[in-house]
Amino acid sequence: MGLKLEKTKYTGVFYRENIDSEKVYYIRYKKYGKSVTEKIGTSKEGITAAYCSKIRAKQTSIERLKDEAPLSKKEIPTFDQMANEYFELKHDKPDNENNKGRYRNHLKAVLGNLKLNEIDSDIVNNLIKKKKTEVSPKTNKKYAPKTINDMINLTGTIFNYAIKQKELKVNNPVVNHKVEKLKVDNDRERYLDSNEIKKLIEYLENREGKDYVNEYIMLFVKISLSTGARLTSVLTITKADVNLNQETITIKNHKSNRTYTGHIHKSLKLLLEKRMQGLSPIDYLISGTPNILSRTAINKVLQPIFNELFNQGLANDDYKRRVVIHTLRHTFASLLAINGTPIYTIKKLMDHSDINQTMRYAKLQPEAGASAVKELKIWM
């Protein structure tokens, strides 16, 4: 409104004096969840603060009744409306394009045209049951458990967004185990040994194609092997995150919404110096622009290379032995363990939230502690 209002002794009732020294009264209350200020009248018209208080009480009561009205009488948005609004809000997030594709390919046809209060756990469970039997057109295989769990998670996320932003009293159909997630075995055993890393680097160095593609792919691989950062974390490293003097990189952990410090291997430093020339502080290293390169773009280039070099004869669903982008992170931790790095140091470098996530690498330290035992003074 832009007018300075004076308080009265009544809650939510205000006034201002006009040029004729008359008091002009206003009330303030919540309407559709937002604060509104409404003019009631002037003292010349017989309006008093007490009268305004009664009007405000009546309006507040009406709004409360509206909020408690049955869902059928409220304007409930469709799942598609809330999904599009959510994606628009998250347009600058690294996983947004993947989520949009996931919604478009798997959820929209079944849930899109339904209003939120029409979607229950039975509908979602039937959708998931159907997806378990479907075959992906990309891989010609059934969808992996993680892919289906991603569908469930996205459904719940959009519902939570709608409930919070629209103050809707609808139920999220996937919470409280109403929709059971599939069991996923993510414990990849595959990592690259030193000879395989050399093979990969030599392949990239001698790879024919566009120079700028080879440059960012090589940079991505070396940063991943040098820091163990996750795919999205590597894609969101900016020039400002790199400190060449201290040989450190500030890495964003998007899973836990925090940052941690990675260290620059000597083989990476010259490549970083070259890449950073001409970039502004807000430019991302991998894309070379203020825009984040998508996960899909990096995967389309790297996965065929991994398949050619390391995955010959392996099934697409052989998650333990196939080399994928996440293998680079697993390689970083595995080689640290093999070199005798303490588990708690590996935990810090991987930015694991729980030491149990790191303990799987302990088995790669077969000689760990052997020298310490030999030095014990236990014999007289």
Secondary structure as GFF3:
##gff-version 3
##sequence-region A 1 380
A	DSSP	beta_strand	6	7	.	.	.	ID=ss1
A	DSSP	beta_strand	13	17	.	.	.	ID=ss2
A	DSSP	beta_strand	23	31	.	.	.	ID=ss3
A	DSSP	beta_strand	34	42	.	.	.	ID=ss4
A	DSSP	three_ten_helix	43	45	.	.	.	ID=ss5
A	DSSP	alpha_helix	49	67	.	.	.	ID=ss6
A	DSSP	three_ten_helix	71	73	.	.	.	ID=ss7
A	DSSP	alpha_helix	79	89	.	.	.	ID=ss8
A	DSSP	alpha_helix	96	102	.	.	.	ID=ss9
A	DSSP	pi_helix	103	107	.	.	.	ID=ss10
A	DSSP	alpha_helix	108	111	.	.	.	ID=ss11
A	DSSP	three_ten_helix	116	118	.	.	.	ID=ss12
A	DSSP	alpha_helix	121	133	.	.	.	ID=ss13
A	DSSP	alpha_helix	145	166	.	.	.	ID=ss14
A	DSSP	alpha_helix	194	206	.	.	.	ID=ss15
A	DSSP	alpha_helix	211	227	.	.	.	ID=ss16
A	DSSP	alpha_helix	231	235	.	.	.	ID=ss17
A	DSSP	three_ten_helix	239	241	.	.	.	ID=ss18
A	DSSP	beta_strand	242	243	.	.	.	ID=ss19
A	DSSP	beta_strand	248	253	.	.	.	ID=ss20
A	DSSP	beta_strand	258	263	.	.	.	ID=ss21
A	DSSP	alpha_helix	266	276	.	.	.	ID=ss22
A	DSSP	alpha_helix	295	310	.	.	.	ID=ss23
A	DSSP	alpha_helix	326	338	.	.	.	ID=ss24
A	DSSP	alpha_helix	343	350	.	.	.	ID=ss25
A	DSSP	alpha_helix	355	358	.	.	.	ID=ss26
A	DSSP	three_ten_helix	359	364	.	.	.	ID=ss27
A	DSSP	alpha_helix	370	374	.	.	.	ID=ss28
###
